Amino acid sequence: MVEKIAEILEDKKAKDINVIDVHNITILADYFIVCHGTSTTHIKAMADEVEFKMEEAGLKCLHKEGYNSARWILLDFGEVILHVFHEEDRGFYNLERLWSDGVFSYR
């Protein structure tokens, strides 16, 4: 699931995709994927494409937040949570620092 989401994001030109393995430090999910887009339109397009392609693969989004403002969209697929930020908001919230005990892989 992680690889599929990362590939979809790459195809949609997501910026600075980070995959964080957090399964040893939280029960929230096994992986967080963090990336950012260049505009609210770009951010919505990425979230829409991930949700569509994952549903096509039989994996339904369990929860979605932030879609209307499109400054930080969260898509929860259970074991994988995707965070799609606007660049400014990504720097402000700095999830990578918050989850720095996780194992990072960069794309």
GIVENHU-V329006 format. One record per pair of residues at least 12 apart in sequence whose ideal C-beta (glycine too) atoms are under 7 Angstrom apart, sorted by the first residue. I is the first residue (numbers start at 1). J is the second residue. If there is no record, write none. Layout:
BEGIN
i:I j:J
i:I j:J
END
This chain:
BEGIN
i:1 j:59
i:1 j:77
i:1 j:79
i:1 j:80
i:2 j:19
i:2 j:31
i:2 j:33
i:2 j:80
i:4 j:57
i:5 j:33
i:5 j:50
i:5 j:54
i:5 j:80
i:5 j:82
i:6 j:19
i:6 j:33
i:6 j:107
i:8 j:49
i:8 j:50
i:8 j:53
i:9 j:35
i:9 j:46
i:9 j:50
i:10 j:107
i:12 j:45
i:12 j:46
i:12 j:49
i:14 j:35
i:14 j:37
i:14 j:46
i:15 j:35
i:15 j:36
i:15 j:37
i:16 j:35
i:16 j:36
i:17 j:33
i:17 j:35
i:17 j:107
i:18 j:34
i:18 j:96
i:18 j:104
i:18 j:106
i:19 j:31
i:19 j:33
i:19 j:105
i:19 j:107
i:20 j:32
i:20 j:34
i:20 j:99
i:20 j:102
i:20 j:104
i:21 j:102
i:21 j:103
i:22 j:99
i:22 j:102
i:25 j:101
i:25 j:102
i:28 j:81
i:29 j:79
i:29 j:80
i:29 j:81
i:30 j:79
i:30 j:80
i:31 j:79
i:31 j:80
i:32 j:81
i:32 j:83
i:32 j:95
i:32 j:99
i:33 j:80
i:33 j:82
i:33 j:83
i:34 j:83
i:34 j:95
i:34 j:96
i:35 j:84
i:36 j:85
i:36 j:86
i:36 j:87
i:36 j:90
i:37 j:84
i:37 j:86
i:40 j:70
i:40 j:86
i:43 j:70
i:43 j:73
i:43 j:84
i:43 j:86
i:44 j:67
i:44 j:70
i:46 j:84
i:47 j:67
i:47 j:73
i:47 j:75
i:47 j:84
i:50 j:75
i:50 j:82
i:51 j:75
i:54 j:77
i:59 j:77
i:61 j:75
i:61 j:76
i:61 j:77
i:62 j:76
i:62 j:77
i:62 j:78
i:63 j:76
i:71 j:86
i:71 j:89
i:72 j:85
i:72 j:89
i:83 j:95
END
